[in-house]
Amino acid sequence: MYPENDDEIGEVAAQPFVADYLDDLGEQDREIGRLRSQAERVLIDNGDAVIATCILFDRPRDYRVDVRYVAFAQRQAQQLWTQCAAVKRWDWLHRIRMIVADASDSSSKGQGQYDLAYYWMPYELFGSAESMMAHMTQLGSKVRPGGDAFVVGPAELREVLARKGWNLYWEQSVASLPTFRMHRTILPKAQVKTGLTLAHLKRS
């Protein structure tokens, strides 16, 4: 899954560095832990390799997962089944909806707004301000005012946020995350996409 040379780690393969970091941060940072635990409705968009990491099993919640890479999502679904078995709460699975991206726009109508979103911006949008603005507008229509989002995208994404109703709380390059630095102790030449950034946003 990870190249041993200095080839760039792919889009899906890089997702665990962010999801594992947010999981650790939720345990260490009271504010992040609070917003994750209090969220009632959660959106996971294009995080097909880390769905199970983004879903908390402390209590039932409504989760919507917009899937781009079905094979990865299927493996994550198996992991969710195992996690539900561990806590003996099969009924929680009924509140987790996975929807293939091609059908996501039409199926999202009438679904209301989410308290928290995890969004991995597709790499093919990087470098196009127009495309990034369109996708951030779409994400904003799904997150309620005052809701939070963890967004992974290019460093220049910050330039379009204010125009699309988002407030930037903090940002950090994925290459500097402790989870990726740990990975580099095993594969010292490992590289993620240049400028790849994790941002914590709040909806205006």
C-alpha positions in Angstrom: 0.0 0.0 0.0 2.9 2.4 0.7 5.9 2.8 -1.7 9.3 2.1 -0.2 10.9 4.8 -2.3 10.2 8.5 -2.5 7.2 8.2 -4.7 4.2 10.2 -3.5 1.8 8.2 -1.3 -1.6 8.0 -3.1 -4.8 9.8 -2.2 -6.5 6.9 -0.4 -3.4 5.5 1.2 -2.7 8.9 2.8 -6.1 9.0 4.6 -5.1 7.0 7.7 -2.5 9.6 8.7 -5.2 12.2 9.1 -7.9 9.9 10.6 -5.6 8.3 13.2 -4.3 11.8 14.1 -7.8 13.1 14.7 -8.6 10.0 16.7 -5.6 10.6 19.0 -6.4 14.3 19.1 -9.9 13.6 20.3 -8.5 11.9 23.3 -5.9 14.6 24.1 -7.8 17.8 23.2 -10.9 18.4 25.2 -12.6 20.6 22.6 -12.0 18.2 19.7 -13.2 15.3 21.9 -16.3 17.3 22.8 -17.3 18.2 19.3 -16.8 14.6 18.1 -18.7 13.1 21.0 -21.6 15.6 20.9 -22.3 15.4 17.2 -25.6 13.7 16.4 -25.3 13.6 12.6 -22.0 13.0 10.9 -20.9 13.1 7.3 -17.9 11.2 6.0 -17.1 12.2 2.4 -14.3 10.5 0.3 -12.7 8.9 3.4 -13.1 5.3 2.1 -10.0 3.9 3.8 -10.8 5.3 7.2 -14.6 5.0 7.6 -14.4 2.9 10.7 -11.9 5.2 12.3 -14.2 8.2 11.9 -17.2 6.4 13.4 -17.3 6.4 17.2 -18.9 3.5 19.2 -19.6 5.3 22.5 -23.3 5.7 21.5 -25.6 5.6 18.5 -25.4 8.4 15.9 -26.6 9.0 12.3 -23.7 8.6 9.9 -23.8 9.2 6.2 -20.8 7.9 4.2 -20.3 9.2 0.6 -18.2 6.5 -1.1 -15.9 6.9 -4.1 -13.8 3.7 -3.8 -16.2 0.9 -3.2 -13.5 -1.8 -2.6 -12.1 0.2 0.3 -15.5 0.9 1.7 -16.4 -2.8 1.6 -13.4 -3.6 3.8 -14.4 -0.8 6.2 -17.9 -2.1 6.4 -16.5 -5.5 7.5 -14.6 -3.7 10.2 -17.7 -1.8 11.3 -19.5 -5.2 11.6 -16.7 -6.5 13.8 -16.8 -3.4 16.0 -20.6 -3.6 16.4 -20.2 -7.3 17.4 -17.6 -6.3 20.0 -20.1 -4.0 21.8 -23.1 -6.2 20.9 -25.0 -3.3 19.3 -26.1 -4.5 15.9 -28.9 -1.9 15.8 -26.3 0.9 15.5 -25.5 -0.4 12.0 -28.9 0.7 10.8 -27.9 4.3 11.4 -24.8 4.1 9.2 -25.7 4.8 5.5 -23.1 4.2 2.8 -23.9 5.8 -0.6 -21.9 5.5 -3.8 -20.7 9.0 -4.9 -22.5 8.9 -8.3 -25.8 8.8 -6.5 -24.9 11.0 -3.6 -26.2 14.3 -4.9 -29.7 13.1 -5.5 -29.9 11.0 -2.4 -28.8 13.8 -0.2 -31.9 15.9 -0.8 -34.1 16.2 2.3 -31.4 14.7 4.5 -31.0 17.8 6.7 -27.7 19.2 7.9 -24.8 17.6 9.7 -23.1 18.6 13.0 -19.7 17.3 11.9 -18.1 16.4 8.6 -14.9 14.7 7.6 -14.0 15.6 4.0 -11.1 14.5 1.9 -11.0 16.8 -1.2 -10.2 14.7 -4.3 -6.7 15.3 -5.7 -8.0 16.1 -9.1 -9.6 19.3 -7.8 -6.3 20.7 -6.5 -5.1 23.7 -8.5 -8.6 24.7 -9.6 -10.0 27.5 -7.4 -13.3 27.2 -9.2 -13.7 23.5 -8.5 -12.6 23.9 -4.9 -15.1 26.7 -4.3 -17.9 24.6 -5.8 -17.1 21.6 -3.6 -16.8 23.8 -0.4 -20.1 25.4 -1.3 -21.7 21.9 -1.6 -20.1 20.8 1.7 -21.4 24.0 3.4 -24.9 23.2 2.3 -24.7 19.9 4.2 -23.1 21.2 7.5 -25.4 23.2 9.8 -24.5 26.8 10.8 -22.0 26.5 13.7 -21.2 22.9 12.7 -17.6 21.7 12.3 -15.6 20.1 9.5 -12.2 18.5 9.2 -11.1 19.0 5.6 -8.1 17.7 3.9 -7.0 19.6 0.8 -4.3 21.8 -0.7 -2.6 24.6 1.3 -4.2 27.2 -1.0 -7.7 26.1 0.1 -7.6 28.7 2.8 -7.9 31.4 0.1 -11.5 30.3 -0.8 -12.9 29.5 2.7 -14.0 32.9 3.8 -15.9 33.5 0.5 -17.8 30.2 1.0 -19.0 30.7 4.6 -16.2 28.9 6.5 -14.1 30.1 9.4 -10.7 28.5 9.7 -9.8 27.4 13.3 -6.5 25.8 12.6 -4.6 24.0 9.9 -1.6 21.7 9.8 0.3 20.1 7.0 -0.2 16.3 6.8 3.6 15.9 6.4 4.0 17.3 9.9 1.4 15.2 11.7 2.8 12.8 14.3 1.2 9.8 12.6 3.1 10.5 9.4 6.3 11.3 11.2 6.0 7.9 12.8 5.4 6.3 9.4 8.7 7.9 8.2 10.6 6.1 11.0 9.7 2.9 9.1 9.9 4.2 5.6 12.3 7.3 5.7 11.7 8.3 2.1 7.9 8.4 2.4 6.3 11.5 0.9 2.7 12.8 0.9 1.3 15.2 -1.7 3.1 18.5 -1.5 1.0 21.1 0.4 -1.5 18.5 1.6 -3.2 20.1 4.6 -5.6 19.2 7.4 -7.9 22.1 8.4 -10.5 22.4 11.2 -13.3 24.6 9.9 -16.5 26.0 11.4 -19.6 26.9 9.4 -20.6 30.5 9.6 
